Amino acid sequence: MSKKRASSRLTHLSQYLALRGVASFMQCFPPDQNLHTAGTIGSLYGRLGAKRRRRAEHNLRLSFPDWPEARVHAVAEESLQHMFRLFMVDALVVHRIITPASWPRYIKLGGSIRPIIDRLIRGEPMILVTGHCGNWELLGHFFALIGYPVVALARPLDNPYINDWLLRIREARGTTVVTKWGATPILQETIERGGRVGFIADQNAGDQGLFVPFFGRLASSYKSIGLLAMRYDVPIVAGHARRINGRLTYQIDCTDCIEPSDWADQPDPLFYITARFNRAMETMIRAAPEQYLWLHRRWKSRPKHERKGEPIPEKLVEKLRVLPWMTEPELDRIVEHTNHPPPAPE
C-alpha cells in the first residue's frame, strides 16, 4: 500500500471515528436540545466559513432580488443552522424514533399529498423528485415505513467508512440506495415492476446538462429524470418534507404531479418536463427558504453561449417563452442574467 493511500485511509478512519464519537455523545441528550446545539454550531460555522456564507447570501440575493439585506443575512444563517441540524441530529436519530408505530406523532400529511398516496395504493410506478430543502432523506424513510419502499439515487460520500455507516442507516427501514454508477438498469427494473424511484433533482448536472429556469437563472439539470419518465410513460411527482417549528416534526406535501398527458403535446417534451420539476422545487423552497441549502453550487455550470460570451440563442428564448407558466418579466430576468452574468461571490 502506498504512503499516500495509507494516509488517506487513516484520515478517513479518523473522520469516521470522530463522527461516531460525536453521534454517541449526542445520544445522551434529548433531540430538541441537540437541535439547539447543532443550530448554534451552524451559526458559528457561518462566521468562521465566510466564503460559504457569502455564497449562500449571493444565491439568496439573486433568487430574491426584492429582499432587504437584513433578510438575506438572516435566511443565510438560518440555512446554515438547518444544515447542521440535518446532518448532526436528523440523520442520526430519525430512523430510530420515527417508526411504523410512531410516525403519526412526527409527520403531518398535507392535503396536497393525495396524488402520491392514491398512486401508492393502486400500485402504480412513479418517479419522485425533491430538492435539498427540508428533510429530503425523510421522504424515502416515510414511504418505506408505510409499506411502499423507494429506490433512491444518491452520490456516494468520499469517505467510505462514513458512506457505509450512513448507508446502513438509510436502508434500515427498507429504502434502497443506489449510486450514480451502474444505477440505470436498477432504476429501469424498478419502474418496470411498478416500483418507485427517487431523485434529489436540484444537483448541478455539469456543462452537458439541460439548462432550465431556476429562481430566475438558467441552471443545469440532469436529463435522465425526464428521459426515464418519457420512456416508461410514468408521472413525476415532486414532494418535500418541511420541518415544523424547528423540531423533529415535519409536514409532507406534494407541490406538483407531472402526468404523461401534460408533456404529450409539448414541442420539446424533455425541456418541458425538466423545467416543470425545477419549477416545482422552486415552489417548495419558497415555502421555507430557510430550509434550503443555499451554499451548494446549484448554478456552477453555465450554458455554452455564456461560456463563449455570446447572447442567449433565440431558439432557447422561444423554448422559455412557450412554457405555460412563463411570464414576460420572468423571461426578461432570465435573459438579463444569462446575457450579463452576475459576478461570483468573493
C-alpha atoms as one frame of an Amber mdcrd trajectory, in Angstrom:
protein
   0.000   0.000   0.000   1.447   3.400  -0.976   2.076   6.044   1.672  -0.479
   8.333   0.042  -3.162   5.652   0.102  -2.339   4.717   3.693  -2.535   8.374
   4.736  -5.890   8.779   3.009  -7.227   5.662   4.702  -6.024   6.884   8.093
  -7.671  10.272   7.514 -10.959   8.650   6.532 -10.860   6.349   9.534 -10.122
   9.192  11.957 -13.011  11.230  10.494 -15.342   8.264  10.837 -14.347   7.551
  14.440 -14.703  11.229  15.352 -18.187  11.369  13.836 -19.257   8.169  15.572
 -17.975   9.602  18.835 -19.967  12.801  18.401 -23.055  10.772  17.490 -22.721
   8.600  20.578 -22.212  11.637  22.824 -25.270  13.421  21.429 -27.464  10.432
  22.214 -27.015  11.328  25.892 -29.229  14.390  25.350 -32.822  14.854  24.160
 -33.291  15.593  20.417 -34.628  19.125  20.971 -31.512  20.072  22.909 -29.330
  18.552  20.198 -31.192  20.566  17.569 -30.429  23.743  19.506 -26.757  22.761
  19.835 -26.486  21.928  16.130 -28.071  25.252  15.222 -25.508  27.088  17.351
 -22.683  25.225  15.617 -24.229  26.172  12.273 -24.167  29.850  13.224 -20.542
  29.533  14.317 -19.693  27.809  11.040 -21.247  30.730   9.169 -18.973  33.152
  10.992 -15.824  31.092  10.521 -16.618  29.892   6.992 -17.063  33.350   5.471
 -16.618  32.111   1.895 -19.515  29.662   2.153 -21.716  32.185   3.935 -21.074
  34.724   1.180 -22.012  32.126  -1.426 -25.315  31.472   0.344 -26.033  35.210
   0.579 -25.090  35.694  -3.074 -27.541  32.987  -4.166 -30.270  34.461  -1.981
 -29.820  37.994  -3.364 -30.158  36.769  -6.933 -33.070  34.465  -6.136 -34.987
  37.060  -4.109 -33.952  40.425  -5.589 -36.682  42.271  -3.659 -35.421  41.133
  -0.240 -33.668  43.656   2.040 -30.124  42.833   3.104 -31.207  42.097   6.674
 -33.444  39.264   5.488 -30.744  37.889   3.179 -28.309  37.681   6.121 -30.908
  36.169   8.433 -32.050  33.454   5.999 -28.450  32.587   5.091 -27.673  31.984
   8.760 -30.881  30.015   9.288 -29.975  27.878   6.266 -26.613  27.003   7.820
 -28.322  26.189  11.106 -30.740  23.942   9.267 -27.890  22.145   7.501 -26.174
  21.274  10.770 -29.435  20.177  12.365 -29.975  17.809   9.446 -26.507  16.292
   9.480 -25.883  16.230  13.229 -29.336  15.293  14.508 -31.919  14.246  11.908
 -29.603  11.906  10.001 -28.702  10.055  13.196 -31.998   9.799  15.076 -34.901
   9.891  12.599 -34.527   6.209  11.702 -34.720   5.304  15.419 -37.569   7.465
  16.649 -39.843   7.569  13.586 -41.120   4.006  13.307 -44.189   2.312  11.779
 -45.981   2.860  15.099 -44.757   6.367  15.979 -44.707   8.223  12.657 -48.107
   9.982  13.152 -46.554  11.825  16.122 -43.802  13.278  13.967 -45.220  13.547
  10.450 -48.210  15.526   9.228 -49.525  14.820   5.744 -50.581  17.887   3.774
 -53.756  17.760   1.715 -51.720  18.012  -1.486 -50.126  14.597  -0.926 -53.264
  12.796  -2.114 -51.909  12.135  -5.665 -48.930  10.286  -4.177 -50.982   8.190
  -1.759 -53.519   7.269  -4.435 -50.782   6.005  -6.744 -49.125   4.053  -3.940
 -52.395   2.312  -3.105 -53.034   1.473  -6.760 -49.521   0.075  -7.094 -48.606
   2.375  -9.971 -44.967   3.218 -10.756 -43.816   6.797 -10.338 -40.740   8.976
 -10.199 -40.386  11.028  -7.020 -38.288  14.187  -7.054 -37.289  16.572  -4.309
 -34.543  19.101  -3.654 -32.105  19.955  -0.890 -34.893  21.515   1.128 -36.482
  20.408   4.373 -35.508  16.825   5.210 -35.146  15.102   1.851 -33.985  11.833
   3.470 -37.255  11.606   5.392 -39.356  11.127   2.255 -37.897   7.738   1.379
 -37.916   6.726   5.041 -41.601   7.584   5.386 -42.736   5.729   2.270 -40.810
   2.643   3.392 -42.458   2.863   6.828 -45.951   2.708   5.341 -45.057  -0.231
   3.129 -44.032   1.437  -0.136 -40.203   1.466  -0.266 -38.378   3.711  -2.713
 -35.235   3.056  -4.728 -33.278   6.295  -4.301 -30.351   7.523  -6.362 -27.521
   9.071  -4.331 -23.913  10.062  -4.791 -21.565   8.081  -2.504 -19.562  10.090
   0.016 -15.806  10.410  -0.442 -15.175   8.802   2.948 -16.024   5.092   2.504
 -16.384   4.430   6.251 -18.885   7.248   6.754 -20.617   6.344   3.499 -21.144
   2.712   4.542 -22.351   3.735   8.009 -24.883   6.239   6.723 -25.954   3.803
   4.008 -26.862   1.248   6.682 -28.878   3.934   8.480 -30.677   4.968   5.281
 -31.578   1.412   4.391 -32.539   0.308   7.917 -36.269   0.717   7.254 -36.419
  -0.507   3.682 -35.168   2.272   1.402 -32.782   1.018  -1.271 -29.979   3.428
  -2.143 -28.061   3.057  -5.404 -25.116   5.124  -6.616 -24.942   7.003  -9.894
 -22.586   4.432 -11.368 -24.455   1.415 -12.671 -27.799   2.728 -11.440 -29.656
   2.800 -14.778 -30.561  -0.933 -15.001 -31.775  -0.914 -11.377 -33.967   2.144
 -11.904 -35.414   0.721 -15.118 -36.174  -2.622 -13.475 -37.875  -0.838 -10.558
 -40.168   1.109 -12.886 -40.940  -1.989 -14.971 -42.177  -3.888 -11.913 -44.342
  -0.981 -10.752 -41.996   0.449  -8.135 -40.949   3.944  -7.182 -37.633   5.667
  -7.842 -36.478   8.848  -6.135 -34.108  11.630  -7.144 -32.683  14.680  -5.415
 -33.195  16.697  -8.555 -31.572  20.064  -7.830 -27.965  18.980  -8.209 -25.750
  20.675 -10.768 -25.549  18.419 -13.834 -22.430  19.935 -15.373 -21.824  21.672
 -18.691 -23.646  18.933 -20.630 -26.827  19.153 -18.572 -30.107  20.635 -19.724
 -30.299  24.314 -18.749 -33.736  25.367 -17.484 -35.027  28.211 -15.288 -34.473
  28.053 -11.546 -35.054  31.201  -9.484 -34.624  33.490 -12.478 -31.394  31.932
 -13.744 -30.590  29.044 -16.022 -29.454  26.008 -14.037 -28.003  22.734 -15.296
 -30.297  19.747 -14.656 -29.978  16.050 -15.355 -31.772  14.803 -18.444 -32.148
  11.282 -17.048 -35.247  12.045 -14.969 -37.274  13.275 -17.920 -35.924  10.596
 -20.237 -36.903   7.866 -17.770 -40.410   9.306 -17.427 -40.811   9.553 -21.207
 -39.504   6.058 -21.884 -41.886   4.373 -19.428 -44.736   6.884 -19.627 -44.836
   7.367 -15.848 -45.654  10.524 -13.853 -43.134  12.635 -11.982 -44.285  13.657
  -8.505 -42.487  16.479  -6.688 -42.689  16.477  -2.890 -40.864  17.629   0.207
 -40.776  17.216   3.983 -40.725  20.602   5.729 -39.603  20.940   9.347 -42.256
  22.419  11.649 -41.430  24.807  14.496 -37.730  23.921  14.498 -38.345  20.456
  15.969 -38.283  16.841  14.840 -41.727  17.204  13.345 -42.440  17.535   9.634
 -45.144  18.147   7.082 -45.004  16.234   3.804 -46.524  17.970   0.787 -46.759
  17.410  -2.945 -46.021  20.527  -4.992 -46.702  19.110  -8.462 -47.636  15.952
 -10.334 -46.478  15.887 -13.950 -48.584  13.435 -15.944 -47.553  11.945 -19.306
 -50.527  13.736 -20.851 -49.007  17.050 -19.743 -45.961  16.683 -21.983 -47.545
  14.716 -24.825 -48.242  17.789 -26.974 -45.255  19.893 -25.944 -42.854  20.933
 -28.747 -39.884  19.798 -26.631 -41.164  17.304 -24.012 -37.803  16.813 -22.277
 -37.264  20.549 -21.856 -40.839  20.967 -20.585 -40.558  18.138 -18.031 -37.186
  19.305 -16.717 -38.296  22.936 -16.482 -41.513  21.955 -14.731 -39.993  19.817
 -11.976 -37.435  22.569 -11.380 -40.356  24.982 -11.024 -41.932  22.546  -8.538
 -38.735  22.529  -6.481 -38.666  26.320  -6.564 -42.222  26.302  -5.166 -41.266
  24.037  -2.266 -38.201  26.158  -1.494 -40.227  29.372  -1.461 -42.481  27.799
   1.184 -39.497  27.596   3.575 -36.402  29.303   2.101 -34.525  28.979   5.396
 -34.652  25.177   4.971 -32.766  25.149   1.660 -29.009  24.581   1.305 -28.207
  27.900  -0.337 -24.466  27.363  -0.090 -24.434  24.463  -2.533 -23.325  25.373
  -6.058 -26.581  24.910  -7.945 -25.654  27.422 -10.665 -21.967  26.476 -11.003
 -22.137  25.191 -14.605 -23.147  27.636 -17.311 -24.718  27.111 -20.741 -22.483
  27.046 -23.791 -23.447  30.519 -25.006 -22.436  32.041 -21.653 -19.125  30.191
 -21.634 -18.432  31.604 -25.131 -19.551  35.102 -24.158 -22.433  35.074 -26.641
 -26.042  36.283 -26.170 -28.760  33.759 -25.425 -29.870  31.958 -28.623 -33.283
  32.992 -29.906 -34.236  29.318 -30.137 -33.752  28.968 -26.384 -35.732  32.170
 -25.757 -38.638  30.654 -27.672 -38.421  27.427 -25.666 -38.651  29.501 -22.499
 -41.464  31.676 -23.821 -43.783  28.747 -24.631 -43.589  27.303 -21.122 -47.198
  27.686 -19.888 -46.221  29.411 -16.640 -43.610  31.758 -18.083 -44.296  35.499
 -17.791 -42.600  38.262 -19.753 -40.985  39.823 -16.637 -39.579  36.434 -15.629
 -38.321  35.801 -19.152 -36.661  39.232 -19.221 -34.970  38.414 -15.905 -33.602
  35.114 -17.225 -32.333  36.736 -20.429 -30.691  39.556 -18.479 -28.919  37.150
 -16.132 -27.618  34.947 -18.945 -26.553  37.829 -21.213 -24.948  39.700 -18.336
 -23.957  37.029 -15.772 -23.711  38.373 -12.221 -20.210  38.249 -10.724 -19.442
  35.321  -8.452 -19.207  35.996  -4.703 -15.782  36.945  -3.409
